[in-house]
Amino acid sequence: MKQPQNHYMVTMPDGTVPRTSGSTGAYTTVNLAEHVGQVVDHPQPGKHKWFDESAFSYFRTYTQRGVGEVLDRRCEWPVQWPVRLWIVEPLGETHTWGGQYYRHELLAHQLRVVEETEIWRAFGHRGEKVMDLIDRQLPDLARQWAAEWTADPNGTRQRYDAWSERLDDTYALSSWVHFRARYSRREAAKEVAEKLSRAAAEKALTAVGADEDAIKSISLRAWCLTAGQLMHDRICRGDYEKSIRALLLGTALETNAPVLACA
């Protein structure tokens, strides 16, 4: 007997499904939180099935391998973090746009709401570690780095400047992280992780009165550390890739930085 194929969907904090296009018009939605264990039909499917005829024309679901892209349409819905993540089973006729960048999406007009699941899964393979870093570790690390900056402003600034220049020279973020995230279906996860990691660091730094230069440099460090964690299993082969990973993890800035194993 063929096993049902579970997929993922993201909703607003209240459980409602966001729009599927950039349209700002009013639309009738569905609240997944009210239908756990039930089959749900799309309230107003598009007449031409898979085209964006309105603000909400179909259910957009994501495969298990592509869950790191489940947040890729977030610019189209007016919502702030945290969102909610659900396991669903698409039913009936489905559709995919295919191609290199859309194979992880499956569109449907009917689905079964299986259960709510942990939001860290939206960050892909290493999502649990990424969320732990952002939520639990980064505020303390940012305060620690701010104290080091205050103790030796000139020396610390020089170290950060040299490290930042090395990031640019090696294209650590703009190439290595960017393309490895895209090819491993974590591009949306990468973009949200950058926003959250910088925000976590900046909030902690502002609270301790860090100056503008410190905030700029340390928030970059927080994002790089998060990127290194997010893509740790994809930048992990050979001496050069390991040097890029070490650069992201900030080993040149912190002599006691932990060594992460490949996974």
C-alpha positions as CSV (number, residue, x, y, z in Angstrom):
1,M,0.0,0.0,0.0
2,K,1.4,3.4,-1.0
3,Q,2.2,5.6,2.0
4,P,0.7,9.1,2.1
5,Q,3.2,11.8,1.1
6,N,3.5,14.4,3.8
7,H,4.4,17.9,2.9
8,Y,4.8,21.2,4.8
9,M,2.8,24.4,4.9
10,V,3.4,27.6,6.7
11,T,0.7,29.8,8.3
12,M,0.3,33.1,10.0
13,P,0.7,33.1,13.8
14,D,-3.1,32.6,14.2
15,G,-3.1,29.5,11.9
16,T,-4.5,31.1,8.8
17,V,-3.0,30.3,5.4
18,P,-1.3,33.3,3.8
19,R,-2.0,34.6,0.3
20,T,-0.3,32.8,-2.7
21,S,0.4,35.9,-4.8
22,G,1.4,39.5,-4.4
23,S,-2.2,40.7,-4.7
24,T,-3.3,42.9,-1.9
25,G,-7.0,42.2,-2.4
26,A,-9.2,40.7,0.2
27,Y,-9.4,36.9,0.2
28,T,-11.1,34.0,2.0
29,T,-8.6,31.8,3.8
30,V,-8.5,28.7,5.9
31,N,-7.3,28.2,9.5
32,L,-5.3,25.0,9.7
33,A,-5.4,25.1,13.5
34,E,-9.1,24.5,13.4
35,H,-8.9,21.5,11.1
36,V,-6.2,19.2,12.5
37,G,-6.9,15.6,11.4
38,Q,-9.5,16.8,8.8
39,V,-9.6,17.2,5.1
40,V,-9.9,20.8,3.9
41,D,-11.0,22.0,0.5
42,H,-9.7,25.3,-0.9
43,P,-12.5,27.9,-0.4
44,Q,-12.1,29.6,-3.7
45,P,-9.8,27.8,-6.1
46,G,-8.8,29.5,-9.3
47,K,-10.8,28.7,-12.4
48,H,-7.6,27.9,-14.3
49,K,-6.4,25.8,-11.5
50,W,-2.7,26.7,-11.0
51,F,-2.6,30.3,-12.1
52,D,-2.5,33.2,-9.6
53,E,-5.9,34.6,-10.4
54,S,-6.5,36.1,-7.0
55,A,-4.7,36.7,-3.7
56,F,-5.2,33.0,-2.8
57,S,-5.7,30.6,-5.7
58,Y,-4.5,27.2,-4.3
59,F,-2.7,25.6,-1.4
60,R,1.1,25.8,-1.8
61,T,2.9,22.9,0.0
62,Y,6.5,21.9,0.2
63,T,8.2,18.5,0.0
64,Q,10.2,17.1,2.9
65,R,13.5,17.8,1.1
66,G,12.4,21.3,0.2
67,V,11.1,22.4,3.6
68,G,14.0,24.9,3.8
69,E,12.1,26.9,1.1
70,V,8.8,27.0,2.9
71,L,9.3,30.7,3.8
72,D,10.2,31.7,0.2
73,R,6.9,33.7,-0.4
74,R,7.0,35.6,2.9
75,C,7.4,38.9,1.1
76,E,3.9,38.5,-0.1
77,W,2.2,38.1,3.3
78,P,2.1,40.9,5.9
79,V,3.4,38.8,8.9
80,Q,6.3,39.0,11.3
81,W,8.1,36.1,12.9
82,P,7.2,33.7,14.4
83,V,5.0,31.9,11.8
84,R,3.7,28.3,12.3
85,L,4.6,25.2,10.4
86,W,2.2,22.3,9.6
87,I,2.5,18.8,8.2
88,V,-0.2,18.3,5.5
89,E,-1.1,15.6,2.9
90,P,-2.0,17.0,-0.5
91,L,-5.0,15.2,-1.9
92,G,-6.7,14.9,-5.3
93,E,-5.2,16.6,-8.4
94,T,-1.9,18.3,-7.7
95,H,0.5,20.4,-9.8
96,T,4.2,21.4,-9.7
97,W,5.8,24.1,-11.8
98,G,8.9,22.0,-12.1
99,G,12.2,23.4,-13.1
100,Q,15.3,23.7,-11.0
101,Y,13.8,26.0,-8.4
102,Y,10.3,24.8,-8.1
103,R,10.6,21.0,-7.8
104,H,10.1,21.3,-4.0
105,E,6.7,22.9,-4.4
106,L,3.4,21.0,-4.8
107,L,0.1,22.9,-5.4
108,A,-3.2,21.4,-4.4
109,H,-6.9,22.4,-3.9
110,Q,-7.5,19.8,-1.2
111,L,-5.4,18.5,1.7
112,R,-5.4,16.7,5.0
113,V,-4.1,18.7,8.0
114,V,-1.9,16.1,9.8
115,E,-0.4,18.1,12.7
116,E,1.5,21.2,13.7
117,T,5.3,20.7,13.9
118,E,8.3,22.6,15.1
119,I,9.1,25.8,13.3
120,W,12.8,25.0,13.3
121,R,12.1,22.6,10.5
122,A,11.6,25.6,8.2
123,F,15.4,26.0,8.4
124,G,16.1,22.6,6.8
125,H,18.5,19.9,7.7
126,R,20.2,21.8,10.6
127,G,17.2,23.8,11.6
128,E,17.1,22.8,15.3
129,K,20.8,23.9,15.8
130,V,20.1,27.1,13.9
131,M,17.1,28.1,16.0
132,D,19.0,27.2,19.2
133,L,21.8,29.4,18.2
134,I,19.5,32.4,17.3
135,D,17.2,32.1,20.3
136,R,19.4,30.9,23.1
137,Q,23.1,31.6,22.3
138,L,23.4,34.7,20.2
139,P,22.1,37.2,22.8
140,D,24.7,36.1,25.3
141,L,27.4,35.9,22.7
142,A,26.6,39.4,21.5
143,R,27.0,40.8,25.0
144,Q,30.3,39.0,25.4
145,W,31.6,40.3,22.1
146,A,30.4,43.8,23.1
147,A,32.4,43.6,26.3
148,E,35.5,42.6,24.4
149,W,35.0,45.5,22.1
150,T,34.6,47.9,25.0
151,A,37.8,46.6,26.7
152,D,39.9,47.2,23.5
153,P,38.0,49.2,20.9
154,N,40.9,49.9,18.6
155,G,42.4,46.4,18.6
156,T,39.0,44.7,18.3
157,R,38.0,47.0,15.4
158,Q,41.1,46.2,13.5
159,R,40.5,42.4,14.0
160,Y,36.9,42.8,12.8
161,D,38.0,44.9,9.8
162,A,40.6,42.3,8.7
163,W,38.1,39.5,9.2
164,S,35.4,41.4,7.2
165,E,37.8,42.1,4.4
166,R,38.7,38.4,4.3
167,L,34.9,37.6,4.0
168,D,34.7,39.8,0.9
169,D,37.9,38.5,-0.6
170,T,36.7,34.8,-0.4
171,Y,33.1,35.5,-1.3
172,A,32.2,33.5,1.8
173,L,28.7,34.9,2.1
174,S,27.9,36.2,-1.4
175,S,29.0,32.9,-3.2
176,W,29.7,30.0,-0.9
177,V,26.7,30.5,1.5
178,H,24.4,31.9,-1.2
179,F,24.8,29.1,-3.8
180,R,25.1,26.2,-1.4
181,A,21.9,27.4,0.2
182,R,20.2,27.6,-3.2
183,Y,21.3,24.1,-4.3
184,S,20.4,22.5,-1.0
185,R,16.9,24.2,-1.0
186,R,17.6,26.4,2.0
187,E,17.7,29.8,0.2
188,A,14.6,31.1,2.0
189,A,15.9,29.6,5.3
190,K,19.1,31.5,4.8
191,E,17.4,34.9,4.2
192,V,15.2,34.5,7.3
193,A,18.1,33.3,9.4
194,E,20.1,36.4,8.5
195,K,17.2,38.7,9.5
196,L,16.6,36.8,12.8
197,S,20.3,36.5,13.8
198,R,21.1,40.1,13.1
199,A,18.0,41.2,15.0
200,A,18.9,39.0,18.0
201,A,22.4,40.5,18.2
202,E,21.3,44.1,17.6
203,K,18.7,43.9,20.4
204,A,21.3,42.6,22.9
205,L,23.9,45.1,21.8
206,T,21.5,48.1,22.0
207,A,20.5,47.0,25.5
208,V,24.1,47.3,26.7
209,G,24.7,50.6,24.9
210,A,27.1,49.4,22.2
211,D,28.2,52.0,19.7
212,E,27.3,52.0,16.0
213,D,30.5,50.5,14.8
214,A,30.3,47.6,17.3
215,I,26.7,46.9,16.4
216,K,27.5,46.8,12.7
217,S,30.5,44.5,13.1
218,I,29.0,42.2,15.7
219,S,25.7,41.8,13.9
220,L,27.7,40.7,10.9
221,R,29.6,38.2,13.0
222,A,26.3,36.9,14.4
223,W,24.9,36.4,10.9
224,C,28.1,34.7,9.7
225,L,28.1,32.3,12.7
226,T,24.5,31.4,11.9
227,A,25.3,30.9,8.2
228,G,28.1,28.7,9.2
229,Q,25.8,26.6,11.3
230,L,23.0,26.6,8.7
231,M,25.3,25.4,5.9
232,H,27.8,23.5,8.0
233,D,27.1,20.2,6.2
234,R,27.5,21.8,2.8
235,I,30.8,23.7,3.3
236,C,32.7,20.8,4.9
237,R,34.9,19.1,2.3
238,G,38.6,19.7,1.7
239,D,40.9,22.2,3.3
240,Y,39.7,25.2,1.4
241,E,36.0,24.7,2.2
242,K,36.9,24.1,5.8
243,S,38.8,27.4,5.8
244,I,35.7,29.2,4.5
245,R,33.6,27.5,7.2
246,A,36.1,28.6,9.9
247,L,35.9,32.1,8.5
248,L,32.2,32.1,8.8
249,L,32.3,30.7,12.4
250,G,34.7,33.5,13.3
251,T,37.6,31.5,14.5
252,A,39.9,34.3,13.7
253,L,38.0,36.5,16.2
254,E,37.5,34.0,19.0
255,T,40.4,31.7,19.9
256,N,38.1,29.5,22.0
257,A,35.5,29.0,19.3
258,P,34.0,25.4,19.4
259,V,34.9,23.1,16.6
260,L,31.8,21.7,14.9
261,A,31.8,18.3,13.3
262,C,30.6,17.6,9.8
263,A,27.0,16.2,9.8
